[in-house]
């Protein structure tokens, strides 16, 4: 329902601009909180230092927005020499390899609310938001099978384990979403 | 430009408002609004802008209707699953008001198509769902001197404002000079 409320405020402002009537939301940022059910208004001003509309703009034409938005946290390692393809398994390969290795451990790095929706039988939950190889209780000598929703977060966890000295690591390519399509078709998808 | 008798009848509750009247209704009929996004925000936005008689609506989206969209993207019906969102939204808008023109753009907004598109409209409405597109739209609206009515939602919160540097207000970059680090972007 949230997008309905917000979309209609947007519509109202558009109509006011067209009719040139009323006080438009220019220079004001309206914040709506559905849980608290309140509206807050924050004054927003033109920044003289703005790269686009400031006094000395540096953006004078359209730029490469993908590159502009693809920045990383300070301290985060943006590139590494880990070849991801070495660890990726299709859902069927993942299942087969896990079933064949009785000492293997399967780790779900999604968040708790996702775990509550669906999970792969035999896995344990170690959310990426709190993931730390040192306190994970995982044994570097066992094979660790990792999965998440689409396969990206589990690859981040895999790389952390790799850096921590783990060697036997597998990642579910396509995550539990592809698993639900190719292995367990009774699983709910979200 | 005039209103037809059918339009006068349809919009009669507007026409009796002094703030709108025939002059206001004609302003609506002459106006062209480009909407980016035909999803959660675009659904109610397009349905209402169409119903009140905005003369021309442009819809930009490259996505198709998915089962998980239906609970909030109210312009799309269960039978629309798999259809391009712009087609589904267009049909819903025109079913409500066949007097207006709806132009669909089943494309991803890019650096090389955005300016030409923006120039054909008076107002830009941003209901996009990612930072790349938001910066692209902000810059293109600035270069083409179009007011940008911006809305975004995250979880249980929404934000709305109008970016109109031409009228003395800030642009999106004045508020957010840099995108959040990739690791913090919710997916």
Interface residues (C-beta under 8 A of the other chain):
Chain A: X1 X2 X3 X4 X5 X6 X7 X8 X9 X10 X11 X13 X14 X15 X17 X18 X19 X20 X21 X24 X25 X26 X27 X28 X29 X30 X31 X32 X33 X34 X35 X44 X45 X46 X47 X49 X50 X51 X52 X53 X54 X59 X61 X62 X63 X64 X65 X66 X68 X69 X70 X71 X72 X73 X76 X190
Chain B: X19 X20 X24 X27 X28 X31 X33 X39 X40 X41 X42 X43 X44 X45 X48 X49 X52 X54 X68 X72 X73 X74 X111 X114 X115 X122 X123 X125 X127 X131 X132 X133 X135 X136 X138 X139 X140 X142 X143 X147 X149 X150 X151 X152 X153 X156 X157 X158 X159 X160 X161 X162 X163 X164 X165 X167 X168 X169 X170 X171 X173 X174 X175 X177 X178 X179 X181 X182 X183 X184
